[in-house]
Amino acid sequence: MIEAENIRDWRDHNVVDAEGNKIGTLESVYVDTVSDSPFMIGIVIGLPTRRRITFVPLENAVVAPSYVKVAWPKQLVKEAPTISTDGELLAEEERGIFDHYGLEFGVGHSRRLARR
């Protein structure tokens, strides 16, 4: 998973899929509120005039000195729910991200992700 003395060290690194295709750049890390472990990352995608943040799970991710490689295909990540670059991920929007990747949301309807 992502390990660094300061998680900010990874901000703006490229995010690539398993085939090495660039998806975007790392904007933020979201931790699971139950375990406080990194669980998803926010990735800046899009053209300079239409940038937005999408989300991808860190399951089976690999961190290298200059990039983060995720296990999910580029197209699937780009089709995931997004927020504006100055927006925030609302609790009621989280389930859609989990559903998009076929992941179990968790117990009840409590907040599952927290941004770091």
Disulfide bonds with the S-S distance in Angstrom:
none
